[in-house]
Amino acid sequence: MKANLALCFLLLGIFKSVAQEKFISFFEPEIEINYGVTEAYTHSFGVENRNFLYKNQNLGYTVKQIDVSHFSEFAIKESQTIGFGIQYRFEESFNKTEENELRFMQEWEWRNQHENFSIKNRLRNEQRFYASTTKYRLRYELGLKFWLQTNQETYLKTETETLFEVAKTQKPEFEQRATFLYGFKLLPKTTLELGAQYRLADYTQNLGHELFIVLGMEISL
């Protein structure tokens, strides 16, 4: 845990020095509750909070948004699932210049499970509805999960994700994300993840650097 926090602060210092005004940092805690209805169908409920830590060359703690979501997954093969989700983002309450967002999501995920690690591929399509516009986004994620113990109670996870977004009100945008997480079982049915995510936002037009310090709790019922 100490090493993970040290990595986060090291990345924060590096990007603060090189990116200057184009660099933003966030703290993003999340809690997710999963429930298996049948062997082939599970659903989850999540709450996520995003907060500014560094913006406009100033350190501070300011709430940016709160997201609530629901997701349903259906197993179509032993290693493949399809999913459908809905999410609502409350942002206008914290910044009157921003708009709230309603999002619909569809995804296809397939995993290759090995003895000491697993490989995840995820293709997700999203429709993001605002009062002034609608945005369409396509996402592809590749993830690796390495177990650190034979009882599979601690692990390291690394992910990379490519995003493409279009809308009538903007030129097509591309984004690249890289994530590193350390996870462990806090309780028999509760997992905690700590780590960092780095984003190259809109890198073909107006490049921005974003660093997320993330804390996630997953509860399986």
N, C-alpha and C positions, 0 to 999 in steps of 0.2 A: 504493500500500500504506500509506504514512504517513497519507494522508487517511482511509483506511478505518479505521485504528486510532484516529485522532483522533475520528472519528464514534462509534466504540464507547465510548470513554471519556467523551465528552460525554453520550451517552445514559445511561451508568451514573451520572454525576453528577446528571443531571436527575431520574431516577427514584428515586435514593437520597434526594433531598431531598423529593420530593412523596409518595412511597409509604410511606416509613418501614418499619414492620413488615410491610406487605403486599408488599414488594418483595424479589425473589430474583434473583440473577444467576448464570449458569452459563458455563463454558467447555466446548465440545463439539467435539472433533476426530473425524473420521470418515474411513475409507478404504474405497473401493468398487472392486471388480474386475469388469469387464464382459467377456463373451465371446459373440461371435456364432456360433451353431451353424449356422444357415442364414440366408438373407435375411429370412425371416419370423419367426425364433425367436432370441431372445437371453436369456441369463440373467446374473445378477449375484450376487456375494457381498459382504457388508458387515460391518464391525466399527465400532461407535460407542461412545465413552466420554463420559459426562456427569459434570461435576465442579462442585461448589459454589464460587463465588467470593465471593458476598456473601449472608448469611442472618442473620436475627435481628439486624440492624444491626451485623454483624461481618464484616470481611473475612477470608478464609482460603481455603485450597485443600483440598477434601475430595472424594474420589471418591464419587459417588452410585450409578452403575450402569454396566454394560457390556452392550451389545446385539450379538448376532450374527444375521445375516439372510441369506435367499436369496430371490431374486425371478426369476420367469420372465415374459417378455413375448412376445406373439404379435401380429404385424401382421395386422389384418383388412381394412384398406384402406390406401391410400397414406399417409394422415395420421392413422390411428386404430390404437390397440393395446389389447388386453386383457391383464391381468397377474394373476398369482397368487403370493402370497408367504407366507413363514413367518419368524417372528422369535422369539428367546428372549432375555429380559431377566434378567440376573443382578443382583439388588438386595439380596437377603437377606444376602449375604456381607458387604455394607458397612453394613447397618443391620438389626439383628435384628427390628425392629418392622415392616419391610416384607416383601412377598412377591415371589417371582420370578413372571415373566409369560410365558406362551406365547401368541403372537398369530398369527392367520391373516388374510390380506389378499386382497381382490379389488378390481381397479380397471379403469376404462375411461378412456383418455386420448386426446385428439385435439388436433392442432396445426395451426396455420395459419402456413406459412412464407412470409416475404416477403424481399426482397433484403437489408434491413438489420436486420430484427428478426423475431421469431417470437412467437406467442401460444399459450399452453398452457392447456388446460382438463383438470382431472383430478377424477374422481369415485371415491372409495375407500370400501369397506365393510370393517370390521374386527371380529373377535371376539377379546376379550382374556380369557384364562383365568388365574385365580388359584386358590390353594388354597381360599379362602373364598367366592369369587364369580365371576361371569362378567359382563363388560361388553361392550356393543355400541356401536360408534361409526361414524358416517357423516361423511365429510369431502369438502369441495369446495374445490378450489384453482384460482385464476386466476393465471397467471404471464406476464410479459413479459421477453423477452431481447433486448438491443440490442447489436449488434456494434460495436466501437469501431475495428476495422480491417477492410479489405476482404478480408484473408486469413483472417478469422474466428478469430484467435488470442487476442484479448482481448474481453471483453464485460462488460456490466452486466446484472444480473438482479434483478427485483423481483417479489415474490409476495405474495398475500393468500389466506388459507385460513380457512374457517369449519368448525367441528367441533360435532357434536351427539352426546352420549353418554347411554345409559340403562343401568340395572341395578336389580335388586331391592333392593340395599343402599343406594341413593342416589336422590335426586331427579334429574330430567333436567338435564344440564349443557351449557352452551354455552361455546364458546371461540373467540376470534378471534386470528389470527396475521398478522404482517406481517414480510416478510423483504427485506433488501437485500444483494446479493452482488456482489463483483467477481471475475471469473474470468479465468484466462490459461493458456496452454499452457506447462507447465514443461518437458516433453519432447514429442516427436512424438505419443506415445500416452498422455500423462499430463497431466491438467488439475488445477489448484489453484484453490480458491475460498476467499475470505475475506469475512467480513461479519458481520451482526448480525440477530437475529430478536427481535421483541417480541411477547409474548403477553398477552392479556387473558384470564385463566383464570377459569372459572366466573363470568362477569360478571353473571348474573341473580340470584345468590344470595350468593356469598362472593367478591367481586372480589379477584383477586390480579394483581400486575404481575410479569412475568418477562422478563428480558433475557438472551438467549443470544449469546455471542460464538462464532462458528462457524468452523471450519477443515476443509475437505474436500478429499480427494484422490481423483480418479477415474482408474483405469487401464483402458485398452481393449486387449484382447489380440486 
